[in-house]
Amino acid sequence: MSPVKKATVKTTPEVKEVKEVKAAAEVKPAEPVKAEKAAAKTTTAKKTTAKKTTAKKATGAKRGPKAKGEVKVSMNVQFGGKSYTTDDLVKIAKDVWKYDLKQKAVDFKSVELYVKPEDGMAYYVINGKEAGSFYI
């Protein structure tokens, strides 16, 4: 094997400046391209995020109780050792509609209930037309 000789390179201030200028010139054009790509990615990300949030808002409006400003209500009527929830009373009204009035369950659209505990009665108006009452 032959001995390895170390080469010594003397640099002058002029050579250093040239190297620095070349390095700076090489880096500068690459930075705007990266910045443009990053800006493009950010813009694309913002657009897709905006589309996703718009889609979520649109579907959220269809859900009902989760919509902004609506309150979920749970009511219990208790009297004489009995307790009825609104769901219980609506179920009874639906059964009256279906079995007593001989109507189709799909035609049951809305119900207004009026509870009079001292009489043990619940009064209903179904679909804004059919009125009646049932014992509770």
C-alpha positions in Angstrom: 0.0 0.0 0.0 1.2 3.4 -0.7 1.2 6.0 1.9 -1.6 8.5 1.8 -0.6 12.1 1.5 -2.7 14.8 3.0 -3.3 17.7 0.8 -3.4 21.1 2.4 -5.7 23.6 0.8 -5.2 27.2 1.6 -8.3 29.3 1.3 -8.2 33.0 0.8 -10.9 35.3 1.8 -11.9 35.7 -1.8 -12.5 32.0 -2.2 -14.7 31.8 0.9 -16.8 34.6 -0.3 -17.3 32.9 -3.7 -18.3 29.7 -1.9 -20.8 31.5 0.3 -22.3 33.3 -2.6 -22.7 30.1 -4.6 -24.3 28.4 -1.6 -26.6 31.3 -1.1 -27.5 31.4 -4.7 -28.3 27.7 -4.7 -30.5 27.9 -1.6 -32.5 31.0 -2.5 -34.3 29.7 -5.6 -35.3 26.5 -3.8 -36.9 28.4 -0.9 -39.5 30.3 -2.9 -40.5 27.0 -4.6 -40.9 25.4 -1.2 -42.8 28.4 0.0 -45.1 28.2 -3.0 -45.7 24.5 -2.5 -46.4 25.0 1.2 -48.8 27.8 0.4 -50.5 25.7 -2.2 -50.8 22.8 0.3 -52.2 25.1 3.0 -54.7 26.6 0.6 -55.8 23.1 -0.5 -56.0 21.9 3.1 -58.1 25.0 4.0 -60.5 24.3 1.1 -61.0 20.6 2.0 -61.4 21.5 5.7 -64.0 24.1 4.7 -65.8 21.5 2.6 -65.8 19.0 5.5 -67.1 21.5 8.0 -69.8 22.6 5.6 -70.8 19.0 5.1 -70.9 18.4 8.9 -73.0 21.5 9.5 -75.5 20.4 6.8 -75.9 16.9 8.2 -76.0 18.3 11.8 -79.0 20.4 10.9 -80.9 17.2 9.8 -80.3 15.4 13.1 -82.7 17.5 15.2 -82.0 17.7 18.9 -78.3 18.3 18.4 -79.0 21.5 16.4 -78.0 24.7 17.9 -80.5 26.4 20.2 -82.8 23.3 20.7 -83.3 21.9 24.2 -84.0 18.3 24.9 -87.0 18.0 27.3 -87.8 15.2 29.6 -91.0 15.5 31.6 -92.6 13.3 34.2 -96.1 13.6 35.5 -96.6 12.1 39.0 -99.8 11.8 40.9 -101.6 9.3 43.0 -98.6 6.9 43.1 -98.4 6.9 39.3 -95.7 8.3 37.1 -95.8 8.9 33.3 -93.2 10.3 31.0 -93.9 12.1 27.8 -92.8 9.0 25.9 -95.3 6.8 27.8 -98.2 9.2 27.0 -97.2 9.5 23.3 -97.1 5.6 23.1 -100.6 5.4 24.7 -101.9 8.1 22.2 -100.3 6.2 19.3 -102.0 3.0 20.5 -105.4 4.8 20.7 -104.8 6.1 17.1 -103.9 2.6 15.9 -106.3 0.3 17.7 -109.3 2.4 18.8 -109.5 4.7 15.9 -108.3 2.0 13.4 -105.8 4.3 11.6 -102.4 3.4 10.2 -99.3 4.0 12.4 -97.5 5.8 9.5 -100.3 8.4 9.4 -99.5 9.4 13.1 -97.5 12.6 12.4 -98.0 14.8 15.5 -99.7 14.8 18.8 -100.6 17.4 21.4 -101.1 16.1 24.9 -102.9 17.8 27.8 -102.7 16.0 31.1 -105.3 16.6 33.8 -104.1 14.6 36.9 -107.1 15.5 39.1 -109.4 13.7 36.6 -106.9 11.0 35.8 -107.3 11.9 32.1 -105.0 12.8 29.2 -106.5 14.8 26.3 -104.9 14.6 22.8 -105.1 16.2 19.4 -103.5 14.0 16.8 -102.4 15.6 13.5 -104.2 18.8 14.4 -107.6 17.2 13.6 -108.5 14.2 15.7 -109.3 15.0 19.4 -110.1 12.7 22.2 -109.0 11.5 25.6 -107.8 8.4 27.5 -107.6 7.4 31.2 -104.2 7.3 32.8 
